[in-house]
Amino acid sequence: MKVGFVSLGCPKNQLDTEVMLHEVATAGYEITPEETEADVVIINTCGFIESAKKEAIENILDIAWLKKNHHLRAIVVTGCLAERYRESILEEFPEVDAVLGVGSIHHIVEAIEAVTVKKKKGSHRKYTSFEDKNEVRLGGDRILTTPEYTAYLKIAEGCDNRCAYCAIPAIRGKFRSRPIEDLVAEAKQLEALGVRELNIVAQDTTRYGLDLYGEYRLASLLRRISEETEIPWIRILYCYPDKVTDELIAEMRDNPKILKYIDLPIQHISDRMLSAMNRHGDGAMIRGVIEKLRREIPEIVIRTTFIVGFPGETEEDFEELCEFVRATKFERAGVFPYSREEDTPAYDLPDQIDEQVKQDRADLLMREQLEINEARNETKIGKTITVLCEDYDPVSEMHFGRSAEDAPEIDGKVYFRSEKRIAPGSFLQVKIREVLDYDLMGRAMLND
């Protein structure tokens, strides 16, 4: 029997897909990348904001079409949308045969067996499993869905920050760290598979260790991984500014394997908005963290995200944010219109803002950021940088990859010409010659 997977959402969800892939393959099922060939398709969904929910629903409908028009026998929906809406998915999408919450990913084989055996017997009963998300076993063997040279390492699950706009605590549960020994062992396994870039992820990486050890232990974890592996690039994603400790900054500064890159979602700079969002700390704290990072690590690349159009955001609040972005000149930034999500504190707040106004503000702020990025990229023309090669595009006859300043899937690319073919996963020097929006273009500097 052939099983196909559709994985949506963030890298943290992708890691759950990889665990399920391993369990399904170990059970003897054949994994197929082609949904049209599958007997069962598992859709691991995101359900964080409205756009993610729409994408998940579109994918369910697309796979449902295969069930009507091909030989697909069963559809299994897992992930955040499944956890959030549970049996409602079965009611809204009769083509779906099984729904598993985020606490039930280790029941994936049981779900496949249940829906396929029942189909053989002619039964139309559905299968559901919603185990306690706070008790699910973390980690586990997985089949990588990333290229062999790069991987994600999920160091914790859940979130305790309770931002007013966010449904993640309700979906993913309380914050739970994985033991350092388990994470170091997994990093060694990934290195043995050929991983040369390790991306550290969690809902809040900077909170790591507080629940297990009574203190923040991210710096200690990074030090152990770098001491016990030879992985040359270790990147930190999803940090919170109020938990960036002096120890973490020193580890990033002094450890050559830790990339001088930090993903630091800020969301806003107006004290009024930060308070309404239930963010920890105020604008002065945020400015102080950024100043300290840039003072201690002059080459630091700070990536951040902002939410515009949160209930009650005035033109003055938005202009303060724009001025902050123009003055701070973040190396990387993303902007999202506020998504009104049920069962969050912000859902019932007064002064909800018109959808078009939210989108206009997001577009305006992104235009500001594009100008910042273009100006910064222009300064790189003529310089030679280290690039991790990802692949070769035969149409453009160019290789492409990423610099240390570019996280996979979210940041820009470096396109380059080379006199010989470069293997994916190789590090090389590229001299930059052109800029195209967020991307760089250049030529490989080969020693031979």
Secondary structure in CASP SS format (residue, H / E / C, confidence):
PFRMAT SS
TARGET T0000
AUTHOR 0000-0000-0000
METHOD secondary structure of the structure
MODEL  1
M C 1.00
K E 1.00
V E 1.00
G E 1.00
F E 1.00
V E 1.00
S E 1.00
L C 1.00
G C 1.00
C C 1.00
P H 1.00
K H 1.00
N H 1.00
Q H 1.00
L H 1.00
D H 1.00
T H 1.00
E H 1.00
V H 1.00
M H 1.00
L H 1.00
H H 1.00
E H 1.00
V H 1.00
A H 1.00
T H 1.00
A C 1.00
G C 1.00
Y C 1.00
E E 1.00
I E 1.00
T C 1.00
P C 1.00
E C 1.00
E H 1.00
T H 1.00
E H 1.00
A C 1.00
D C 1.00
V E 1.00
V E 1.00
I E 1.00
I E 1.00
N E 1.00
T E 1.00
C C 1.00
G C 1.00
F C 1.00
I C 1.00
E H 1.00
S H 1.00
A H 1.00
K H 1.00
K H 1.00
E H 1.00
A H 1.00
I H 1.00
E H 1.00
N H 1.00
I H 1.00
L H 1.00
D H 1.00
I H 1.00
A H 1.00
W H 1.00
L H 1.00
K H 1.00
K H 1.00
N H 1.00
H C 1.00
H C 1.00
L C 1.00
R C 1.00
A E 1.00
I E 1.00
V E 1.00
V E 1.00
T E 1.00
G E 1.00
C H 1.00
L H 1.00
A H 1.00
E H 1.00
R H 1.00
Y H 1.00
R C 1.00
E H 1.00
S H 1.00
I H 1.00
L H 1.00
E H 1.00
E H 1.00
F C 1.00
P C 1.00
E C 1.00
V C 1.00
D C 1.00
A E 1.00
V E 1.00
L E 1.00
G C 1.00
V H 1.00
G H 1.00
S H 1.00
I H 1.00
H H 1.00
H H 1.00
I H 1.00
V H 1.00
E H 1.00
A H 1.00
I H 1.00
E H 1.00
A H 1.00
V H 1.00
T H 1.00
V H 1.00
K H 1.00
K H 1.00
K H 1.00
K H 1.00
G C 1.00
S C 1.00
H C 1.00
R C 1.00
K C 1.00
Y E 1.00
T E 1.00
S E 1.00
F C 1.00
E C 1.00
D C 1.00
K C 1.00
N C 1.00
E C 1.00
V C 1.00
R C 1.00
L C 1.00
G C 1.00
G C 1.00
D C 1.00
R C 1.00
I C 1.00
L C 1.00
T C 1.00
T C 1.00
P C 1.00
E C 1.00
Y C 1.00
T E 1.00
A E 1.00
Y E 1.00
L E 1.00
K E 1.00
I C 1.00
A E 1.00
E E 1.00
G C 1.00
C C 1.00
D C 1.00
N C 1.00
R C 1.00
C C 1.00
A C 1.00
Y C 1.00
C C 1.00
A C 1.00
I H 1.00
P H 1.00
A H 1.00
I H 1.00
R H 1.00
G C 1.00
K C 1.00
F C 1.00
R E 1.00
S E 1.00
R C 1.00
P C 1.00
I H 1.00
E H 1.00
D H 1.00
L H 1.00
V H 1.00
A H 1.00
E H 1.00
A H 1.00
K H 1.00
Q H 1.00
L H 1.00
E H 1.00
A H 1.00
L C 1.00
G C 1.00
V C 1.00
R C 1.00
E E 1.00
L E 1.00
N E 1.00
I E 1.00
V E 1.00
A C 1.00
Q C 1.00
D C 1.00
T H 1.00
T H 1.00
R H 1.00
Y C 1.00
G C 1.00
L H 1.00
D H 1.00
L H 1.00
Y H 1.00
G C 1.00
E C 1.00
Y C 1.00
R C 1.00
L H 1.00
A H 1.00
S H 1.00
L H 1.00
L H 1.00
R H 1.00
R H 1.00
I H 1.00
S H 1.00
E H 1.00
E H 1.00
T C 1.00
E C 1.00
I C 1.00
P C 1.00
W E 1.00
I E 1.00
R E 1.00
I E 1.00
L C 1.00
Y C 1.00
C C 1.00
Y C 1.00
P H 1.00
D H 1.00
K H 1.00
V C 1.00
T C 1.00
D H 1.00
E H 1.00
L H 1.00
I H 1.00
A H 1.00
E H 1.00
M H 1.00
R H 1.00
D H 1.00
N C 1.00
P C 1.00
K C 1.00
I E 1.00
L E 1.00
K E 1.00
Y E 1.00
I E 1.00
D E 1.00
L C 1.00
P C 1.00
I C 1.00
Q E 1.00
H C 1.00
I C 1.00
S C 1.00
D H 1.00
R H 1.00
M H 1.00
L H 1.00
S H 1.00
A H 1.00
M C 1.00
N C 1.00
R C 1.00
H C 1.00
G C 1.00
D C 1.00
G H 1.00
A H 1.00
M H 1.00
I H 1.00
R H 1.00
G H 1.00
V H 1.00
I H 1.00
E H 1.00
K H 1.00
L H 1.00
R H 1.00
R H 1.00
E H 1.00
I C 1.00
P C 1.00
E C 1.00
I C 1.00
V E 1.00
I E 1.00
R E 1.00
T E 1.00
T E 1.00
F E 1.00
I E 1.00
V E 1.00
G C 1.00
F C 1.00
P C 1.00
G C 1.00
E C 1.00
T C 1.00
E H 1.00
E H 1.00
D H 1.00
F H 1.00
E H 1.00
E H 1.00
L H 1.00
C H 1.00
E H 1.00
F H 1.00
V H 1.00
R H 1.00
A H 1.00
T H 1.00
K C 1.00
F C 1.00
E C 1.00
R E 1.00
A E 1.00
G E 1.00
V E 1.00
F E 1.00
P E 1.00
Y C 1.00
S C 1.00
R C 1.00
E C 1.00
E C 1.00
D C 1.00
T C 1.00
P H 1.00
A H 1.00
Y H 1.00
D H 1.00
L C 1.00
P C 1.00
D C 1.00
Q C 1.00
I C 1.00
D C 1.00
E H 1.00
Q H 1.00
V H 1.00
K H 1.00
Q H 1.00
D H 1.00
R H 1.00
A H 1.00
D H 1.00
L H 1.00
L H 1.00
M H 1.00
R H 1.00
E H 1.00
Q H 1.00
L H 1.00
E H 1.00
I H 1.00
N H 1.00
E H 1.00
A H 1.00
R H 1.00
N H 1.00
E H 1.00
T C 1.00
K C 1.00
I C 1.00
G C 1.00
K C 1.00
T E 1.00
I E 1.00
T E 1.00
V E 1.00
L E 1.00
C E 1.00
E E 1.00
D E 1.00
Y E 1.00
D E 1.00
P C 1.00
V C 1.00
S C 1.00
E C 1.00
M E 1.00
H E 1.00
F E 1.00
G E 1.00
R E 1.00
S E 1.00
A C 1.00
E C 1.00
D C 1.00
A C 1.00
P C 1.00
E C 1.00
I C 1.00
D C 1.00
G C 1.00
K C 1.00
V E 1.00
Y E 1.00
F E 1.00
R E 1.00
S C 1.00
E C 1.00
K C 1.00
R C 1.00
I C 1.00
A C 1.00
P C 1.00
G C 1.00
S C 1.00
F E 1.00
L E 1.00
Q E 1.00
V E 1.00
K E 1.00
I E 1.00
R E 1.00
E E 1.00
V E 1.00
L E 1.00
D C 1.00
Y C 1.00
D E 1.00
L E 1.00
M E 1.00
G E 1.00
R E 1.00
A E 1.00
M C 1.00
L C 1.00
N C 1.00
D C 1.00
END
